[in-house]
Amino acid sequence: MVFFGLGNPGTEYHDSKHNLGFQVIDHFVTTHRKEILESRFLPTLYQYWSCRNRFGQAYLLIKPLTFMNRSGEAYRHAQGHFGYSDGESVIIYDDVALPLGAVRIRAKGSDGGHKGIRSILSVTGSDEIARIRIGIGPKPPAMDLSDYVLRPLKITERSIINETIDTVADAIERLTYERVETVMNQINRFSREKYGSL
């Protein structure tokens, strides 16, 4: 499996809502250090960690460094280098269509208006890519969408998101050895019970 967390490089974006994919990967790397075999930084392309889970199964963690709207460039290069298929990929990203803190896993689907996933789907020509969507809640009516997603998380929002990041990290660990459908059904059901219809 390959877990591709979306975000923007640069310290000014680190704590923004739009960087939740990066934040999940960073958290997972910190909490699963024993599984990491190799870490490399390819300037302007991506940073990756090559890992093996407790059952000896290989997986990759990747953070694109091409900026969100050009995530497809990093995805295409990494796919050519490592040789994984779209069906072995899981994209992790923020979503304004979900309540803050909600998690929804899908085995495939459209870009839903998210420019990062749109960039990836445009280079693959396929929507058969699993994704983990993390809710950041709808933008205020008077605010531009770009301003909203690039705004740092508030303290109250951070406490909710930290719990969500733990949930997503657990899902990633399970996805290294369980079927997407199994993890998807359990995580989505839990999120629906907590946040209502998603």
N, C-alpha and C positions, 0 to 999 in steps of 0.2 A: 504494500500500500504506500501511497504518496500523499502526504498532507500538505496542502498548499495554502498557507495563511496570508490573506491579502492585507495590504496596508501601504503606507507611504514612508520611504526612508527619510531620516532626518529627525533630530531631537525635537524640533518644533511640532512634529506630528505625533510624537510618541504616545501621549496620553489622550489623543482624540478618539471620538467614537468610530471614526473611519479606520482606525488601526487595531480593531479588536482581533483581526486575524493574526497580526503580528504579536499582539499581547498573549494570545493563546499559545502560540508556538514558543514564545519566550518562557512562559510559565511551565509548559510541558518540558522544555529542555532543562530547566532548573530542577524540576521534581523527578526527572527520569535520567539523571546523569550516568547511572550505571549502565544504561542501555546504549549510550552513544559510542560509536566506534570511530567516527571521523567527523570533523567539522571544517567546512571551507567557505571562504568568502570570495565570490567572483564579482569584482567591481562593476557596477551598472547593470548587472544581470540578476544575481540572487545569492543568498546565503543558504547553505544546506547542512543538515546533520544526517549522517548515515547511521542507522541504529539496528539493534536486534532486541526483540522483546524477550520476556522470561522463558518463552518456549523456543527461542532460537530463530524466530521468523524475522526476516529483514523488512525494514520500512524506512521511508525518508521523510524528513521535515524540511520544508522549503519556504523561505521568505523572499518574494520578488523585490528587486531594487530598482525597478523600471518606472516607479510611480504607478498609482492605482489604475489610471486610465489606459496604461500600456502593459498590464499584467500578462496579456497573451504572449508578448514577446519573450518574457522570462519562462512562461509555461512551455512554449514551443521549444526553446533552447534546452530546457531541462529534460523534456520528453525525448528529444533527439539524443541527448547525452546519456541518459539513464535507461532509455528504452521501455518505459512503462506505458501502458495503454490508458485511454480515457477511463475505462472501466475500473482501473486500479487507483484512480485519483479521487481525492476528497478536497473540495475547496471550502475554506472557512472565511466567513466575512460578515459584516454588519448589515442590518436590514431595518429600514424605517417602517416597514409594513408590519413588524412584530412589536409587541409591547416590550418596554425596557426589561431586559433580563431573560426574556423568553428564548427558547432554543427550538429550532425545527430542523430536522434532518430529512433530506429528500434524496432519492436515488437518481433523479434526473429532473429536468425542467428548464424553463426559460430564464432569461437574465433578470426578470422582474424589475427592470429599470436600473439595476446596479451596473455601473460602468466597468468595474473591475471584472465581474463575471461575464459581462458582455464582450469584453476584449478577449477573454479566454475562449468563449464559445465561437467567436468570429474566426479564430485561427484553427480551431479544431473542426469546425463545420458540424459539430454534434452537440446535442444537449444531454447526452447519455453520461453525464458526469455527476457523481454524488456531491452533495454540498451540505455544510452545516451553517445555518443562518442564525445569527445572534441578534436579538431584538434591541434596538436603541430607541424605540418609540417614535411617533410622528413628530415632524418639525412644527414649531409654532407657526401659525398662519402668516405672520408678518415677516418671517425670517426666510432668507434664501437657503435652499437645500445645501449648497456647498458650505455656507457659513455654519449651518447646523452640524453637519457631519464632521467638520474639521475643528469644531469647538471642543476644548478639553472637557472631560467628564467632571461634573460637580461632585463634591464630597458624598452627597447622598446617593448619587448615581453610582459612584465608584464602589460603595459597599454592596450594592445589588450586583454589579457587574463582576466583582471579585468572586462571588458565589457562583455566578454563571460560568466564569472561566474555569472554575474547578469542575463543574458539571461537564463542560466540553472536553477538558483534559481527560476526564474519566472515559468519555465516549471515544476519544482518540485511542486510548489504551485498549479498549475493548475491540475497536475496529481493526486493530492489528491482528486479531485472531478470531473475530466473530463476523458473521455475515452482516452487511449493511442493513438489511431488512430487519434483523433481530434487534440491533441497537436502535434503529430508527423507530420501531414500534414502541419500545420501552421509553425512550427519551421523549418522543412526541406525546405519548400518553401522559407522562408525568408533567410536561409543560402545559398541556391542555387543562389538566386538573388544577394547576396552580394559577394559570393566567386566563382560562376560559377558552373559547373557540379560537383557533389560530388559522 
